[in-house]
Amino acid sequence: MNTGIHLPTLLMLSVALNVLIGALLWWIYHLRGQQPCFRLWALACAAFAGGSLLAAARELVDAPFVTGFVALAFLGLSPLLVLMGLQSFARLPLRRQRLFRRAALGAFAVYLLLIGATFLPAPTLSRGVTALFSALVFSIAVYRLSVIATQIQLPVRVLQVLFTVHGILMMSQALVITVDFLGSGVPGLDTLLRVILINHILLATGTALALPLMAFSVSENRLRALAERDSLTGLYNRRSVLREGARAFSKARAGNSALAVLMLDLDHFKRINDQWGHSIGDEVLRFVARTLEDELRDNDIVGRVGGEEFIAVLPLAPGEDFTHIANRLLGAISRHGSEIRGRHMALSASLGGILMSPKHRSLADMLQEADIALYTAKNKGRNRAEFPENTEQPAVV
Ligand SMILES: Nc1nc2c(ncn2[C@@H]2O[C@H](COP(=O)(O)OP(=O)(O)OP(=O)(O)O)[C@@H](O)[C@H]2O)c(=O)[nH]1
């Protein structure tokens, strides 16, 4: 079977690309505060390029130790360095990182022993060992990726596919070589190995390109979370909830649909801090955030806008009564908040709620009225909700 691909050209192209990407990763390593994953991935590219060059030199020079054993050592090291980079990128606790590094070094030592033991009597078998080792490393890398980040789907999925296909390819190579070694004979072995090699080269180059893409997407996500989220509760911060709320306001106006704004403030929160300490106070704030998330829907917009003050912007279905939702929230807070981390406390909140009407020109108008309603709720004794446009519906908590 003619693959139609000139292998030496493809090999040289891939070596050149890996050297270039490796240099880029090394540069990024220095630019980005020496994040170790970039150095490890740069070294992985170098190991792949070096191993490929040495293996290719087999045709030109008669130095089997260098073009065989050393080349295979580099080619096995390359996926291991990719995995070590992923491990470091995942920001695991230091103890687990150290444990993994030791396990990786141990596995590499065993690998070197195996290729060393098989190289002289059966050089082809040592290539099978490299393939098997790479397949194992790729399987672990697929698992590691699934744990890394759940928010950024695409680049992680691309890498997972690359690793999976690469793992399967390497496993097939190991199987083909073993079957042939055991004397069963594989028809067209050379062509088969050549096809596997071509795909191996393409996949390795693809991985080198996808790794920085994945790293940047994750960093971008982390930065965005820092800029948009309240670090204590994970809810939107003031800026984001106002921005998203304003968007929902415009959408509701344009679509002539209903929208409500709720402003919620915990009652006597200072007393909780004073009595139980700040860390329990923080726990209470996290509890309220979780309660809001659980009680509200996915398309509702919720944020923490001050110490113990929260805002929710609720797009409503036709005819939906938002006062029920508001009272349900207050009920959930006082019911489930009676015990936090084993401490009995009478947690409650006050709420001001407002329904969008034609007089509101912006979200700010609604917030202003919701704030006044909240103030009224506090003045009327707290633990209640006030709705200026719905005064016939008393707040029941
Ligand atoms: N634990 C914790 N406390 C905070 C945080 N931000 C603000 N606070 C505290 O929240 C308390 C707010 O107190 P006040 O504004 O007097 O409000 P309050 O005690 O809830 O009284 P009312 O709102 O009138 O019912 C202060 O003690 C702040 O120190 C935070 O992030 N964590």
The ligand as an ORCA input file, in Angstrom:
! r2SCAN-3c Opt
* xyz 0 1
  N     -17.934     37.555     57.547
  C     -18.056     38.595     56.712
  N     -18.635     39.718     57.160
  C     -18.756     40.753     56.309
  C     -18.305     40.684     54.973
  N     -18.588     41.873     54.378
  C     -19.195     42.644     55.306
  N     -19.316     41.975     56.477
  C     -19.902     42.414     57.744
  O     -21.296     42.562     57.562
  C     -21.754     43.397     58.640
  C     -22.847     44.309     58.104
  O     -23.359     45.000     59.204
  P     -24.521     46.063     59.070
  O     -24.332     46.869     57.816
  O     -24.578     46.803     60.358
  O     -25.805     45.223     58.833
  P     -26.542     44.178     59.754
  O     -25.813     43.882     61.006
  O     -26.861     42.995     58.884
  O     -27.862     44.916     60.124
  P     -29.169     45.128     59.231
  O     -28.766     45.023     57.793
  O     -29.638     46.481     59.572
  O     -30.119     44.056     59.624
  C     -20.537     44.143     59.171
  O     -20.235     43.650     60.442
  C     -19.424     43.777     58.202
  O     -18.167     43.662     58.840
  C     -17.671     39.479     54.555
  O     -17.236     39.318     53.407
  N     -17.565     38.457     55.448
*
